[in-house]
Amino acid sequence: MKHLTMHAGALCLALVSAGCGSETAEGPDPTPTPGIGFSTSNPAPFNTEVHLTFDDLAGRFTARIQPLRMLRGQAAVDRILQDWSTTGDPDPGFEMVTVQIRFHLETAPSGRVYHLFEDISFDAFTAGAESPLCGCLEPRPELGGDVLPGGTLEGWTTLQVHQDDPRPLLTFGRDALGRGGAWWKLYQ
């Protein structure tokens, strides 16, 4: 199993605090090169476990996240139809991608539960932009629910990608401005 360690929240905070890209008395402030899984230009290979520190309204969390299995197009439709009588429809020009994901919460602010939303916690980037929400059904078990530190959720989410995009990306944990988070190749 591949394993990466990432501290997205800390890096985002450091970049904002440092004024990333600004001039200093010594010249241009260098931008650190993100590690594997830390950016759109260097996403982690699919099936790679990523250790991520991220912030939400409740505070700072750490988790290990690993996409386990991916089905695209008709294979995704067939998998959804194993559990449901319909699939929902992707937008015109898009096709469905179902992704089975393991989410292990390591730490949380004292007494806090993290709520993982199956249809909004993970996003697809396709053809250089964030994919619209799919509105398609997820295979069972659906990825989502409450998790305490030490707990693991495993399930499926359904995204949509442009039919002609051979290199879409999967992301989790970006801030409100779309920065940071973990990134995976949504292709083999």
N, C-alpha and C positions, 0 to 999 in steps of 0.2 A: 504494500500500500504506500502510495506517495504521501508526503506530509509537508506542509509549509506552515510557517509561523508568520502571522501578520498582526500589526497593531494599527489598524486604520484610524481609529479615533485619535490615538496619540499622534500619528503622523499628520492628520488633518489639523489638529490643534497646534502642533509645532509649525506647520506651514503657515497657518493663519497668524500665529504669534510672531513668526519670523518675518512676515511680510513677503512671502515667497515671490520672487521675481523682482523685488524692488532694488533700488540703488542703495549702496552703503558707502561709507567713507573709503572702503577698500575696493569699490567697483560693484559690478552686478552681483546680487545675491544668488548663489547657485541653487538650482532646484534639484533636490535629491532624485536619483533614479529609483523609481518604484521597483520592488522585487516582484518575483513571479506571483501572479494572482492579485496584484495590487493596482492594475490599471488596464484600460482597454488596449493599450499597446503591448502589454505583457501578461495576458490572462493565463491562469493555471490550466493545465491540460484537464480535460474532462476526467472525472473519477479521482481527482486529487483532493485529499482532505486539507482544508485550510483552517488555521487557528487564527481567529479574528477577535479583536477588541473593538467594540462599537458602542455608541451612545444613543439613547433614546430619551424620551421625556422623564423616565424613571431613574436614569443614571447610566452608569457604565457597566457593560456586560462583556463576558468573554464566552466564546463558543467554538466548537470544532464542527465544521460543515463539510459534507462530502456529497456531491452528486454521484449517484450509484448507477443509474440506468437511464437511457434516453431513447425515446421512440419519436419518429418524425413522420408527418404525412399520413399515409394510409395505415401504417403500423400503429400510430398514435390513435387513430380513429378506431381500429380494431380492438386495441387494448381498452379504450373507454367503453366500447360496446359490450365488453365482457361483464361490465358492472351496471350499465345503464341501457335504456332502450333508445336513447338519442345521445348526441354528443354536444349539441350547440354548434354554432357555425363561426369559423374565423372570419375576419373582415375580408372583403374582396382583395385578391392578390397575395393573401397570407395563407399559411398552413399551420396546423397544430403541431406542437412539440410537447410531449409529456415527459416529465423528469421526476424520477424517484430520488429523494434526497434524505440523508440522515443529518439531523441537527442535534448536537449534544451541547447543552448549556453547562458551562464550567462554573462561572461565577456570576453573581448578580448583586445589586445593592441590597443591603440587609433587609430581609423579610420580603423581597420582591419576587414576583412571578413574571416570567416573560411570556407574552402572548404572540405566537407566531401565526400570522394570517396567511392561509394557503394561497390566496389569489393576489396579494399585494406585497408580501415580504420579499419575494423574488421577482426580478424583472428580466426580460429579454431585450437585448439591443440588437437590432437588425438593420442592415443597410445604413449603418452609421447613426441611427436614432433609437430612442426608447420605443419599444413596441407598445401599441395600445393594449389595454386590458382585453383579454380574450373573450370572456363571457362563455367559455366552453367548460364542460364538466371535467372533473378530475377522476382518474381511476381511483378505486378504493384500495387501501386507505388513503384518504386525502391528507396532505401535509398541513397540519395546523393544530392549534390548541395551546393550552397553558403548560409551561414547563418550569420546574424548579431547578436550582443548581444541582448538578449531578444527574439530571434526567435527560432522556433522549426521546425525540420524536422522529419517526420515519414514515414517509408517505410520498404521495404524488402531487405535483402541481402541473397545470397545463398552461402553456404560453403560446403565443403565435409569433411566427417569423415570416419574413418575405419568402415567397416560394422560390425565388431565384437567388437567395443569399446562401452561399455555401459556408460562410464563416460567422454565424451569429454568436452572441455572447450571452452568458447568464451572469446576473449580478445580485448581490445581497449587501445590505448595510450601508448604502450611500446616505449622506446627510440630506437635509432639505434642499440644498442647492445642487444635489447630484454628485457630490464629491466623495472620494474615498470608497470604502467598501471592498468587498471581495469580488473578483471577476474570474469566470471560467470560460473556456472554449465550449460552445454548445455544438460541438462537432468532434469527430474522432480524428 
